[in-house]
Amino acid sequence: MCRSNKILFISVLLVIITAIFLSMYVLNIYGDVIVKYPDNLFADHTSTIKIEAVPINAFGWKIPFRKSLVVFDIIEGENLVDVIQKNEEDGFIILRSKGIPGKVEISVKTKFSLFPNLVKVEIFALTG
């Protein structure tokens, strides 16, 4: 085997190993992290919160170009919030306070989780 064939063989082998590594550990969904921002709502009619399911890989990083299928279910406090936007294919929900203080509990079930996650949002009364 001549030198140029060895270099070509090693290069092709490295590309194949890198592609397998990327597909197994970087681009494969290992789970979901539920993120809410901001953490709480206030009892006014303009306070909003976004709850999102972020798919993560084996290293705990957000996976580029991937979305998680999510089912959101408001368990408690449905009369305290309005659903502004709900996109279960992209994995997020946006809620707005109706101006009533209290607690809202949302069940978040993703395609890659065994059990639903429970997200609690507290609506604080405005003081002042």
Secondary structure as a PSIPRED ss2 file (coil, helix, strand):
# PSIPRED VFORMAT (PSIPRED V4.0)

   1 M C   1.000  0.000  0.000
   2 C C   1.000  0.000  0.000
   3 R H   0.000  1.000  0.000
   4 S H   0.000  1.000  0.000
   5 N H   0.000  1.000  0.000
   6 K H   0.000  1.000  0.000
   7 I H   0.000  1.000  0.000
   8 L H   0.000  1.000  0.000
   9 F H   0.000  1.000  0.000
  10 I H   0.000  1.000  0.000
  11 S H   0.000  1.000  0.000
  12 V H   0.000  1.000  0.000
  13 L H   0.000  1.000  0.000
  14 L H   0.000  1.000  0.000
  15 V H   0.000  1.000  0.000
  16 I H   0.000  1.000  0.000
  17 I H   0.000  1.000  0.000
  18 T H   0.000  1.000  0.000
  19 A H   0.000  1.000  0.000
  20 I H   0.000  1.000  0.000
  21 F H   0.000  1.000  0.000
  22 L H   0.000  1.000  0.000
  23 S H   0.000  1.000  0.000
  24 M H   0.000  1.000  0.000
  25 Y H   0.000  1.000  0.000
  26 V H   0.000  1.000  0.000
  27 L C   1.000  0.000  0.000
  28 N C   1.000  0.000  0.000
  29 I C   1.000  0.000  0.000
  30 Y C   1.000  0.000  0.000
  31 G E   0.000  0.000  1.000
  32 D E   0.000  0.000  1.000
  33 V E   0.000  0.000  1.000
  34 I E   0.000  0.000  1.000
  35 V E   0.000  0.000  1.000
  36 K E   0.000  0.000  1.000
  37 Y E   0.000  0.000  1.000
  38 P C   1.000  0.000  0.000
  39 D C   1.000  0.000  0.000
  40 N C   1.000  0.000  0.000
  41 L E   0.000  0.000  1.000
  42 F E   0.000  0.000  1.000
  43 A C   1.000  0.000  0.000
  44 D C   1.000  0.000  0.000
  45 H C   1.000  0.000  0.000
  46 T C   1.000  0.000  0.000
  47 S C   1.000  0.000  0.000
  48 T E   0.000  0.000  1.000
  49 I E   0.000  0.000  1.000
  50 K E   0.000  0.000  1.000
  51 I E   0.000  0.000  1.000
  52 E E   0.000  0.000  1.000
  53 A E   0.000  0.000  1.000
  54 V E   0.000  0.000  1.000
  55 P E   0.000  0.000  1.000
  56 I E   0.000  0.000  1.000
  57 N C   1.000  0.000  0.000
  58 A C   1.000  0.000  0.000
  59 F C   1.000  0.000  0.000
  60 G C   1.000  0.000  0.000
  61 W C   1.000  0.000  0.000
  62 K E   0.000  0.000  1.000
  63 I C   1.000  0.000  0.000
  64 P C   1.000  0.000  0.000
  65 F C   1.000  0.000  0.000
  66 R C   1.000  0.000  0.000
  67 K C   1.000  0.000  0.000
  68 S C   1.000  0.000  0.000
  69 L C   1.000  0.000  0.000
  70 V E   0.000  0.000  1.000
  71 V E   0.000  0.000  1.000
  72 F E   0.000  0.000  1.000
  73 D E   0.000  0.000  1.000
  74 I E   0.000  0.000  1.000
  75 I E   0.000  0.000  1.000
  76 E E   0.000  0.000  1.000
  77 G C   1.000  0.000  0.000
  78 E H   0.000  1.000  0.000
  79 N H   0.000  1.000  0.000
  80 L H   0.000  1.000  0.000
  81 V E   0.000  0.000  1.000
  82 D E   0.000  0.000  1.000
  83 V E   0.000  0.000  1.000
  84 I E   0.000  0.000  1.000
  85 Q E   0.000  0.000  1.000
  86 K E   0.000  0.000  1.000
  87 N E   0.000  0.000  1.000
  88 E C   1.000  0.000  0.000
  89 E C   1.000  0.000  0.000
  90 D C   1.000  0.000  0.000
  91 G C   1.000  0.000  0.000
  92 F E   0.000  0.000  1.000
  93 I E   0.000  0.000  1.000
  94 I E   0.000  0.000  1.000
  95 L E   0.000  0.000  1.000
  96 R E   0.000  0.000  1.000
  97 S E   0.000  0.000  1.000
  98 K C   1.000  0.000  0.000
  99 G C   1.000  0.000  0.000
 100 I C   1.000  0.000  0.000
 101 P C   1.000  0.000  0.000
 102 G E   0.000  0.000  1.000
 103 K E   0.000  0.000  1.000
 104 V E   0.000  0.000  1.000
 105 E E   0.000  0.000  1.000
 106 I E   0.000  0.000  1.000
 107 S E   0.000  0.000  1.000
 108 V E   0.000  0.000  1.000
 109 K E   0.000  0.000  1.000
 110 T E   0.000  0.000  1.000
 111 K C   1.000  0.000  0.000
 112 F C   1.000  0.000  0.000
 113 S C   1.000  0.000  0.000
 114 L C   1.000  0.000  0.000
 115 F C   1.000  0.000  0.000
 116 P C   1.000  0.000  0.000
 117 N E   0.000  0.000  1.000
 118 L E   0.000  0.000  1.000
 119 V E   0.000  0.000  1.000
 120 K E   0.000  0.000  1.000
 121 V E   0.000  0.000  1.000
 122 E E   0.000  0.000  1.000
 123 I E   0.000  0.000  1.000
 124 F E   0.000  0.000  1.000
 125 A C   1.000  0.000  0.000
 126 L C   1.000  0.000  0.000
 127 T C   1.000  0.000  0.000
 128 G C   1.000  0.000  0.000
